Amino acid sequence: MKKKCIIIPAYNESKNILNVIENIKKVTDADIIVIDDGSKDQTQRQALKAGVFVISHPFNMGYGVALQTGYKFAIRHHYDILLQIDGDGQHTPDSIPLFFEKVEAGDCDVLIGSRFLGSNSYKPSLPKRIGILLFKIIIRMINRTEITDPTSGYQCMTKEVFDVFTDDDFPCDYPDTNIIIRLHRMGFIVKELPVQMKENPEGKSMHHGTFTVMYYFFKMFLSIFISLISKKNYLKKEAIDA
């Protein structure tokens, strides 16, 4: 039996984090680690109240940094499989056992939860749907593969993958399409799993405001370009395993 953990990056999620943790515990006994990314509310207290391990940043450092803190913790504590799920309640935990089952069986190296496969009542806003479509096309052109939900943060991965993510060049803010392209070029197998997602209970989004959206697209295209020209990203999975 492989050692599994679940990491939950959270920023000002005191209203949701307790419910998220309780729902996860209903479907799995995997270790749960909350990364409190400098929250100004009671996120840390609520997570501790739920009886899980909490790592707290001294100030808000960004979504990607919070994830990487979780990856480094998982490497340090010798976990074999890691699942990441958001702390806002958008990702329903019912699919977690299936995520673990497929990754542990060796079906893929990374399994992404897609809201666009199967039946799902929740649909993102029009700007986000346009962005997702654009990045789907970019992935199809570069990787010659189809990923329907490249911005999904609901993912499960092997140790070899999250070990790569501990590198200094891991994006500190938006690890999305750029990471999928990088993994493909390194020889990792990325697949998707149909999942149910819900709208954020408080209507929050990482991509709100014109400036934020423009910055997101700029950073994403820059990161993709760097991935394409970096020789390091041609390193094959077999070399990492060795």
ChimeraX commands (.cxc) that place a marker at each C-alpha (Angstrom):
marker #1 position 0.00,0.00,0.00 radius 0.5
marker #1 position 1.48,3.31,-1.08 radius 0.5
marker #1 position 1.64,6.24,1.31 radius 0.5
marker #1 position -0.83,8.95,0.30 radius 0.5
marker #1 position -1.49,12.53,1.32 radius 0.5
marker #1 position -3.85,15.35,0.42 radius 0.5
marker #1 position -2.68,18.95,0.39 radius 0.5
marker #1 position -5.10,21.88,0.61 radius 0.5
marker #1 position -3.75,25.34,-0.23 radius 0.5
marker #1 position -5.94,27.89,1.53 radius 0.5
marker #1 position -6.07,31.66,1.81 radius 0.5
marker #1 position -8.80,33.29,3.93 radius 0.5
marker #1 position -11.01,30.19,3.79 radius 0.5
marker #1 position -12.19,30.09,7.41 radius 0.5
marker #1 position -15.82,29.81,6.27 radius 0.5
marker #1 position -15.15,26.77,4.07 radius 0.5
marker #1 position -12.06,24.88,5.24 radius 0.5
marker #1 position -13.68,22.95,8.09 radius 0.5
marker #1 position -16.44,21.64,5.83 radius 0.5
marker #1 position -13.93,20.76,3.11 radius 0.5
marker #1 position -11.82,18.72,5.53 radius 0.5
marker #1 position -14.82,16.94,7.06 radius 0.5
marker #1 position -16.10,15.94,3.61 radius 0.5
marker #1 position -12.67,14.63,2.60 radius 0.5
marker #1 position -12.49,12.50,5.74 radius 0.5
marker #1 position -15.76,10.83,4.76 radius 0.5
marker #1 position -14.20,9.30,1.64 radius 0.5
marker #1 position -10.54,8.63,2.55 radius 0.5
marker #1 position -8.16,8.11,5.45 radius 0.5
marker #1 position -5.21,9.68,3.62 radius 0.5
marker #1 position -3.19,12.23,5.57 radius 0.5
marker #1 position -4.43,15.80,5.13 radius 0.5
marker #1 position -2.12,18.82,5.15 radius 0.5
marker #1 position -3.48,22.36,4.97 radius 0.5
marker #1 position -1.14,25.07,3.73 radius 0.5
marker #1 position -2.41,28.33,5.20 radius 0.5
marker #1 position -0.99,30.94,2.85 radius 0.5
marker #1 position -0.82,33.86,5.27 radius 0.5
marker #1 position -4.56,34.07,5.88 radius 0.5
marker #1 position -5.86,37.08,7.81 radius 0.5
marker #1 position -8.90,35.22,9.11 radius 0.5
marker #1 position -9.34,32.04,11.19 radius 0.5
marker #1 position -8.32,29.55,8.47 radius 0.5
marker #1 position -5.49,28.12,10.57 radius 0.5
marker #1 position -7.63,27.77,13.67 radius 0.5
marker #1 position -10.47,26.08,11.78 radius 0.5
marker #1 position -8.08,23.63,10.11 radius 0.5
marker #1 position -6.47,22.74,13.43 radius 0.5
marker #1 position -9.94,22.30,14.88 radius 0.5
marker #1 position -10.56,19.68,12.19 radius 0.5
marker #1 position -7.55,17.73,13.48 radius 0.5
marker #1 position -5.26,17.99,10.46 radius 0.5
marker #1 position -1.64,19.10,10.09 radius 0.5
marker #1 position -1.29,22.79,9.20 radius 0.5
marker #1 position 1.66,24.61,7.67 radius 0.5
marker #1 position 1.33,28.40,7.91 radius 0.5
marker #1 position 3.13,30.96,5.77 radius 0.5
marker #1 position 3.98,34.20,7.59 radius 0.5
marker #1 position 2.31,36.19,4.78 radius 0.5
marker #1 position 0.49,35.55,1.51 radius 0.5
marker #1 position 3.02,34.10,-0.94 radius 0.5
marker #1 position 0.80,32.93,-3.79 radius 0.5
marker #1 position -1.06,29.81,-4.85 radius 0.5
marker #1 position 1.95,28.19,-6.51 radius 0.5
marker #1 position 4.16,28.71,-3.47 radius 0.5
marker #1 position 1.49,27.22,-1.22 radius 0.5
marker #1 position 1.34,24.15,-3.45 radius 0.5
marker #1 position 5.11,23.84,-3.51 radius 0.5
marker #1 position 5.23,23.97,0.27 radius 0.5
marker #1 position 2.93,20.95,0.23 radius 0.5
marker #1 position 5.09,19.15,-2.35 radius 0.5
marker #1 position 8.23,19.70,-0.30 radius 0.5
marker #1 position 6.49,18.45,2.83 radius 0.5
marker #1 position 5.37,15.32,0.95 radius 0.5
marker #1 position 8.89,14.62,-0.29 radius 0.5
marker #1 position 10.36,15.16,3.17 radius 0.5
marker #1 position 7.86,12.74,4.71 radius 0.5
marker #1 position 8.21,10.09,1.99 radius 0.5
marker #1 position 4.71,10.12,0.48 radius 0.5
marker #1 position 4.25,8.17,-2.75 radius 0.5
marker #1 position 1.05,9.76,-4.07 radius 0.5
marker #1 position -0.25,13.28,-3.54 radius 0.5
marker #1 position -3.64,14.78,-4.26 radius 0.5
marker #1 position -4.26,18.52,-4.23 radius 0.5
marker #1 position -7.69,20.02,-3.73 radius 0.5
marker #1 position -8.76,23.64,-3.21 radius 0.5
marker #1 position -9.91,24.87,0.18 radius 0.5
marker #1 position -12.89,26.87,-1.06 radius 0.5
marker #1 position -15.28,23.96,-1.48 radius 0.5
marker #1 position -15.46,24.07,-5.28 radius 0.5
marker #1 position -13.95,20.60,-5.65 radius 0.5
marker #1 position -16.25,17.84,-4.41 radius 0.5
marker #1 position -14.18,15.12,-2.70 radius 0.5
marker #1 position -16.27,12.15,-3.86 radius 0.5
marker #1 position -13.76,11.36,-6.63 radius 0.5
marker #1 position -10.71,11.20,-4.36 radius 0.5
marker #1 position -10.71,7.37,-3.96 radius 0.5
marker #1 position -10.86,6.98,-7.77 radius 0.5
marker #1 position -8.01,9.48,-8.22 radius 0.5
marker #1 position -5.84,7.45,-5.85 radius 0.5
marker #1 position -6.87,4.14,-7.41 radius 0.5
marker #1 position -5.94,5.14,-10.96 radius 0.5
marker #1 position -2.64,6.78,-10.07 radius 0.5
marker #1 position -1.62,3.92,-7.79 radius 0.5
marker #1 position -2.45,1.45,-10.57 radius 0.5
marker #1 position -0.01,3.22,-12.86 radius 0.5
marker #1 position -2.58,4.46,-15.37 radius 0.5
marker #1 position -0.83,7.83,-15.49 radius 0.5
marker #1 position 1.62,10.08,-13.67 radius 0.5
marker #1 position -0.81,12.98,-13.25 radius 0.5
marker #1 position -4.60,12.79,-13.17 radius 0.5
marker #1 position -6.49,16.08,-13.59 radius 0.5
marker #1 position -10.08,16.50,-12.50 radius 0.5
marker #1 position -12.10,17.93,-15.40 radius 0.5
marker #1 position -15.43,19.72,-15.03 radius 0.5
marker #1 position -15.97,19.35,-18.79 radius 0.5
marker #1 position -16.08,15.56,-18.93 radius 0.5
marker #1 position -19.34,13.86,-18.06 radius 0.5
marker #1 position -22.30,15.77,-16.67 radius 0.5
marker #1 position -21.61,18.87,-14.60 radius 0.5
marker #1 position -24.04,21.62,-13.79 radius 0.5
marker #1 position -21.36,24.18,-12.88 radius 0.5
marker #1 position -19.93,26.22,-15.74 radius 0.5
marker #1 position -17.23,28.89,-15.34 radius 0.5
marker #1 position -17.76,32.50,-16.34 radius 0.5
marker #1 position -17.53,33.41,-20.03 radius 0.5
marker #1 position -14.04,35.02,-19.76 radius 0.5
marker #1 position -12.69,31.94,-18.00 radius 0.5
marker #1 position -14.31,29.61,-20.58 radius 0.5
marker #1 position -12.62,31.60,-23.34 radius 0.5
marker #1 position -9.27,31.35,-21.54 radius 0.5
marker #1 position -9.69,27.60,-21.01 radius 0.5
marker #1 position -10.51,27.12,-24.71 radius 0.5
marker #1 position -7.43,29.09,-25.72 radius 0.5
marker #1 position -5.14,27.04,-23.49 radius 0.5
marker #1 position -6.77,23.79,-24.70 radius 0.5
marker #1 position -5.82,24.78,-28.24 radius 0.5
marker #1 position -2.25,25.64,-27.19 radius 0.5
marker #1 position -1.82,22.28,-25.45 radius 0.5
marker #1 position -3.26,20.45,-28.46 radius 0.5
marker #1 position -0.84,22.25,-30.80 radius 0.5
marker #1 position 2.25,21.70,-28.65 radius 0.5
marker #1 position 1.61,18.35,-26.94 radius 0.5
marker #1 position -0.65,16.77,-29.58 radius 0.5
marker #1 position -2.95,15.71,-26.77 radius 0.5
marker #1 position -6.38,16.83,-25.56 radius 0.5
marker #1 position -6.77,18.27,-22.07 radius 0.5
marker #1 position -10.28,19.62,-21.53 radius 0.5
marker #1 position -9.68,21.47,-18.25 radius 0.5
marker #1 position -6.08,22.80,-18.17 radius 0.5
marker #1 position -6.75,25.27,-15.33 radius 0.5
marker #1 position -8.13,22.68,-12.90 radius 0.5
marker #1 position -6.36,22.62,-9.54 radius 0.5
marker #1 position -7.94,19.26,-8.63 radius 0.5
marker #1 position -5.07,16.88,-9.35 radius 0.5
marker #1 position -3.42,13.67,-8.22 radius 0.5
marker #1 position 0.19,12.75,-8.98 radius 0.5
marker #1 position 3.05,10.38,-8.33 radius 0.5
marker #1 position 6.12,11.14,-6.24 radius 0.5
marker #1 position 8.23,11.53,-9.38 radius 0.5
marker #1 position 6.00,14.40,-10.48 radius 0.5
marker #1 position 5.72,16.36,-7.25 radius 0.5
marker #1 position 9.46,15.90,-6.77 radius 0.5
marker #1 position 9.94,17.79,-10.06 radius 0.5
marker #1 position 7.59,20.48,-8.71 radius 0.5
marker #1 position 9.97,21.22,-5.82 radius 0.5
marker #1 position 12.39,22.86,-8.28 radius 0.5
marker #1 position 13.05,26.58,-7.93 radius 0.5
marker #1 position 11.48,27.30,-11.33 radius 0.5
marker #1 position 8.01,26.09,-10.29 radius 0.5
marker #1 position 5.54,28.99,-10.89 radius 0.5
marker #1 position 4.85,30.94,-7.71 radius 0.5
marker #1 position 1.38,32.07,-8.79 radius 0.5
marker #1 position -0.31,30.23,-11.69 radius 0.5
marker #1 position 0.80,26.61,-12.27 radius 0.5
marker #1 position -1.66,25.66,-15.02 radius 0.5
marker #1 position -1.15,25.09,-18.75 radius 0.5
marker #1 position 2.57,25.79,-18.48 radius 0.5
marker #1 position 3.02,22.85,-16.11 radius 0.5
marker #1 position 0.99,20.48,-18.30 radius 0.5
marker #1 position 3.19,21.32,-21.28 radius 0.5
marker #1 position 6.34,20.88,-19.22 radius 0.5
marker #1 position 5.28,17.48,-17.88 radius 0.5
marker #1 position 4.43,16.21,-21.36 radius 0.5
marker #1 position 7.82,17.27,-22.69 radius 0.5
marker #1 position 9.49,15.46,-19.79 radius 0.5
marker #1 position 7.76,12.21,-20.73 radius 0.5
marker #1 position 5.12,12.08,-18.00 radius 0.5
marker #1 position 1.64,10.78,-18.79 radius 0.5
marker #1 position -1.15,13.25,-18.03 radius 0.5
marker #1 position -4.79,12.14,-18.10 radius 0.5
marker #1 position -8.14,13.49,-16.94 radius 0.5
marker #1 position -10.96,12.24,-14.75 radius 0.5
marker #1 position -14.55,13.54,-14.84 radius 0.5
marker #1 position -15.34,15.34,-11.58 radius 0.5
marker #1 position -18.09,17.46,-10.16 radius 0.5
marker #1 position -17.24,21.06,-9.31 radius 0.5
marker #1 position -19.33,23.73,-7.66 radius 0.5
marker #1 position -19.33,27.48,-7.89 radius 0.5
marker #1 position -17.30,29.22,-5.22 radius 0.5
marker #1 position -19.71,29.79,-2.28 radius 0.5
marker #1 position -18.54,33.39,-1.93 radius 0.5
marker #1 position -18.08,34.12,-5.62 radius 0.5
marker #1 position -14.30,34.53,-5.20 radius 0.5
marker #1 position -11.83,33.92,-7.99 radius 0.5
marker #1 position -8.07,34.15,-8.46 radius 0.5
marker #1 position -8.74,35.80,-11.82 radius 0.5
marker #1 position -10.91,38.78,-10.99 radius 0.5
marker #1 position -10.41,42.26,-12.42 radius 0.5
marker #1 position -9.09,43.33,-15.83 radius 0.5
marker #1 position -5.51,43.85,-14.65 radius 0.5
marker #1 position -5.36,40.46,-12.92 radius 0.5
marker #1 position -6.68,38.68,-16.02 radius 0.5
marker #1 position -4.16,40.47,-18.27 radius 0.5
marker #1 position -1.34,39.65,-15.84 radius 0.5
marker #1 position -2.43,36.01,-15.73 radius 0.5
marker #1 position -2.33,35.67,-19.52 radius 0.5
marker #1 position 1.04,37.46,-19.73 radius 0.5
marker #1 position 2.60,35.22,-17.08 radius 0.5
marker #1 position 1.10,32.09,-18.64 radius 0.5
marker #1 position 2.36,32.83,-22.16 radius 0.5
marker #1 position 5.79,33.80,-20.81 radius 0.5
marker #1 position 6.00,30.59,-18.77 radius 0.5
marker #1 position 4.92,28.49,-21.76 radius 0.5
marker #1 position 7.59,30.15,-23.92 radius 0.5
marker #1 position 10.25,29.43,-21.30 radius 0.5
marker #1 position 9.09,25.81,-21.09 radius 0.5
marker #1 position 9.47,25.46,-24.85 radius 0.5
marker #1 position 13.04,26.79,-24.98 radius 0.5
marker #1 position 14.35,25.26,-21.76 radius 0.5
marker #1 position 16.58,22.23,-22.32 radius 0.5
marker #1 position 15.84,21.12,-18.77 radius 0.5
marker #1 position 12.24,20.39,-19.74 radius 0.5
marker #1 position 13.38,17.78,-22.25 radius 0.5
marker #1 position 14.62,15.60,-19.39 radius 0.5
marker #1 position 12.75,12.35,-19.67 radius 0.5
marker #1 position 10.85,10.63,-16.91 radius 0.5
marker #1 position 13.14,7.60,-17.19 radius 0.5
marker #1 position 16.13,9.79,-16.28 radius 0.5
marker #1 position 14.31,11.09,-13.20 radius 0.5
marker #1 position 13.36,7.58,-12.12 radius 0.5
marker #1 position 17.00,6.50,-12.48 radius 0.5
marker link #1:1,2 radius 0.2
marker link #1:2,3 radius 0.2
marker link #1:3,4 radius 0.2
marker link #1:4,5 radius 0.2
marker link #1:5,6 radius 0.2
marker link #1:6,7 radius 0.2
marker link #1:7,8 radius 0.2
marker link #1:8,9 radius 0.2
marker link #1:9,10 radius 0.2
marker link #1:10,11 radius 0.2
marker link #1:11,12 radius 0.2
marker link #1:12,13 radius 0.2
marker link #1:13,14 radius 0.2
marker link #1:14,15 radius 0.2
marker link #1:15,16 radius 0.2
marker link #1:16,17 radius 0.2
marker link #1:17,18 radius 0.2
marker link #1:18,19 radius 0.2
marker link #1:19,20 radius 0.2
marker link #1:20,21 radius 0.2
marker link #1:21,22 radius 0.2
marker link #1:22,23 radius 0.2
marker link #1:23,24 radius 0.2
marker link #1:24,25 radius 0.2
marker link #1:25,26 radius 0.2
marker link #1:26,27 radius 0.2
marker link #1:27,28 radius 0.2
marker link #1:28,29 radius 0.2
marker link #1:29,30 radius 0.2
marker link #1:30,31 radius 0.2
marker link #1:31,32 radius 0.2
marker link #1:32,33 radius 0.2
marker link #1:33,34 radius 0.2
marker link #1:34,35 radius 0.2
marker link #1:35,36 radius 0.2
marker link #1:36,37 radius 0.2
marker link #1:37,38 radius 0.2
marker link #1:38,39 radius 0.2
marker link #1:39,40 radius 0.2
marker link #1:40,41 radius 0.2
marker link #1:41,42 radius 0.2
marker link #1:42,43 radius 0.2
marker link #1:43,44 radius 0.2
marker link #1:44,45 radius 0.2
marker link #1:45,46 radius 0.2
marker link #1:46,47 radius 0.2
marker link #1:47,48 radius 0.2
marker link #1:48,49 radius 0.2
marker link #1:49,50 radius 0.2
marker link #1:50,51 radius 0.2
marker link #1:51,52 radius 0.2
marker link #1:52,53 radius 0.2
marker link #1:53,54 radius 0.2
marker link #1:54,55 radius 0.2
marker link #1:55,56 radius 0.2
marker link #1:56,57 radius 0.2
marker link #1:57,58 radius 0.2
marker link #1:58,59 radius 0.2
marker link #1:59,60 radius 0.2
marker link #1:60,61 radius 0.2
marker link #1:61,62 radius 0.2
marker link #1:62,63 radius 0.2
marker link #1:63,64 radius 0.2
marker link #1:64,65 radius 0.2
marker link #1:65,66 radius 0.2
marker link #1:66,67 radius 0.2
marker link #1:67,68 radius 0.2
marker link #1:68,69 radius 0.2
marker link #1:69,70 radius 0.2
marker link #1:70,71 radius 0.2
marker link #1:71,72 radius 0.2
marker link #1:72,73 radius 0.2
marker link #1:73,74 radius 0.2
marker link #1:74,75 radius 0.2
marker link #1:75,76 radius 0.2
marker link #1:76,77 radius 0.2
marker link #1:77,78 radius 0.2
marker link #1:78,79 radius 0.2
marker link #1:79,80 radius 0.2
marker link #1:80,81 radius 0.2
marker link #1:81,82 radius 0.2
marker link #1:82,83 radius 0.2
marker link #1:83,84 radius 0.2
marker link #1:84,85 radius 0.2
marker link #1:85,86 radius 0.2
marker link #1:86,87 radius 0.2
marker link #1:87,88 radius 0.2
marker link #1:88,89 radius 0.2
marker link #1:89,90 radius 0.2
marker link #1:90,91 radius 0.2
marker link #1:91,92 radius 0.2
marker link #1:92,93 radius 0.2
marker link #1:93,94 radius 0.2
marker link #1:94,95 radius 0.2
marker link #1:95,96 radius 0.2
marker link #1:96,97 radius 0.2
marker link #1:97,98 radius 0.2
marker link #1:98,99 radius 0.2
marker link #1:99,100 radius 0.2
marker link #1:100,101 radius 0.2
marker link #1:101,102 radius 0.2
marker link #1:102,103 radius 0.2
marker link #1:103,104 radius 0.2
marker link #1:104,105 radius 0.2
marker link #1:105,106 radius 0.2
marker link #1:106,107 radius 0.2
marker link #1:107,108 radius 0.2
marker link #1:108,109 radius 0.2
marker link #1:109,110 radius 0.2
marker link #1:110,111 radius 0.2
marker link #1:111,112 radius 0.2
marker link #1:112,113 radius 0.2
marker link #1:113,114 radius 0.2
marker link #1:114,115 radius 0.2
marker link #1:115,116 radius 0.2
marker link #1:116,117 radius 0.2
marker link #1:117,118 radius 0.2
marker link #1:118,119 radius 0.2
marker link #1:119,120 radius 0.2
marker link #1:120,121 radius 0.2
marker link #1:121,122 radius 0.2
marker link #1:122,123 radius 0.2
marker link #1:123,124 radius 0.2
marker link #1:124,125 radius 0.2
marker link #1:125,126 radius 0.2
marker link #1:126,127 radius 0.2
marker link #1:127,128 radius 0.2
marker link #1:128,129 radius 0.2
marker link #1:129,130 radius 0.2
marker link #1:130,131 radius 0.2
marker link #1:131,132 radius 0.2
marker link #1:132,133 radius 0.2
marker link #1:133,134 radius 0.2
marker link #1:134,135 radius 0.2
marker link #1:135,136 radius 0.2
marker link #1:136,137 radius 0.2
marker link #1:137,138 radius 0.2
marker link #1:138,139 radius 0.2
marker link #1:139,140 radius 0.2
marker link #1:140,141 radius 0.2
marker link #1:141,142 radius 0.2
marker link #1:142,143 radius 0.2
marker link #1:143,144 radius 0.2
marker link #1:144,145 radius 0.2
marker link #1:145,146 radius 0.2
marker link #1:146,147 radius 0.2
marker link #1:147,148 radius 0.2
marker link #1:148,149 radius 0.2
marker link #1:149,150 radius 0.2
marker link #1:150,151 radius 0.2
marker link #1:151,152 radius 0.2
marker link #1:152,153 radius 0.2
marker link #1:153,154 radius 0.2
marker link #1:154,155 radius 0.2
marker link #1:155,156 radius 0.2
marker link #1:156,157 radius 0.2
marker link #1:157,158 radius 0.2
marker link #1:158,159 radius 0.2
marker link #1:159,160 radius 0.2
marker link #1:160,161 radius 0.2
marker link #1:161,162 radius 0.2
marker link #1:162,163 radius 0.2
marker link #1:163,164 radius 0.2
marker link #1:164,165 radius 0.2
marker link #1:165,166 radius 0.2
marker link #1:166,167 radius 0.2
marker link #1:167,168 radius 0.2
marker link #1:168,169 radius 0.2
marker link #1:169,170 radius 0.2
marker link #1:170,171 radius 0.2
marker link #1:171,172 radius 0.2
marker link #1:172,173 radius 0.2
marker link #1:173,174 radius 0.2
marker link #1:174,175 radius 0.2
marker link #1:175,176 radius 0.2
marker link #1:176,177 radius 0.2
marker link #1:177,178 radius 0.2
marker link #1:178,179 radius 0.2
marker link #1:179,180 radius 0.2
marker link #1:180,181 radius 0.2
marker link #1:181,182 radius 0.2
marker link #1:182,183 radius 0.2
marker link #1:183,184 radius 0.2
marker link #1:184,185 radius 0.2
marker link #1:185,186 radius 0.2
marker link #1:186,187 radius 0.2
marker link #1:187,188 radius 0.2
marker link #1:188,189 radius 0.2
marker link #1:189,190 radius 0.2
marker link #1:190,191 radius 0.2
marker link #1:191,192 radius 0.2
marker link #1:192,193 radius 0.2
marker link #1:193,194 radius 0.2
marker link #1:194,195 radius 0.2
marker link #1:195,196 radius 0.2
marker link #1:196,197 radius 0.2
marker link #1:197,198 radius 0.2
marker link #1:198,199 radius 0.2
marker link #1:199,200 radius 0.2
marker link #1:200,201 radius 0.2
marker link #1:201,202 radius 0.2
marker link #1:202,203 radius 0.2
marker link #1:203,204 radius 0.2
marker link #1:204,205 radius 0.2
marker link #1:205,206 radius 0.2
marker link #1:206,207 radius 0.2
marker link #1:207,208 radius 0.2
marker link #1:208,209 radius 0.2
marker link #1:209,210 radius 0.2
marker link #1:210,211 radius 0.2
marker link #1:211,212 radius 0.2
marker link #1:212,213 radius 0.2
marker link #1:213,214 radius 0.2
marker link #1:214,215 radius 0.2
marker link #1:215,216 radius 0.2
marker link #1:216,217 radius 0.2
marker link #1:217,218 radius 0.2
marker link #1:218,219 radius 0.2
marker link #1:219,220 radius 0.2
marker link #1:220,221 radius 0.2
marker link #1:221,222 radius 0.2
marker link #1:222,223 radius 0.2
marker link #1:223,224 radius 0.2
marker link #1:224,225 radius 0.2
marker link #1:225,226 radius 0.2
marker link #1:226,227 radius 0.2
marker link #1:227,228 radius 0.2
marker link #1:228,229 radius 0.2
marker link #1:229,230 radius 0.2
marker link #1:230,231 radius 0.2
marker link #1:231,232 radius 0.2
marker link #1:232,233 radius 0.2
marker link #1:233,234 radius 0.2
marker link #1:234,235 radius 0.2
marker link #1:235,236 radius 0.2
marker link #1:236,237 radius 0.2
marker link #1:237,238 radius 0.2
marker link #1:238,239 radius 0.2
marker link #1:239,240 radius 0.2
marker link #1:240,241 radius 0.2
marker link #1:241,242 radius 0.2
view
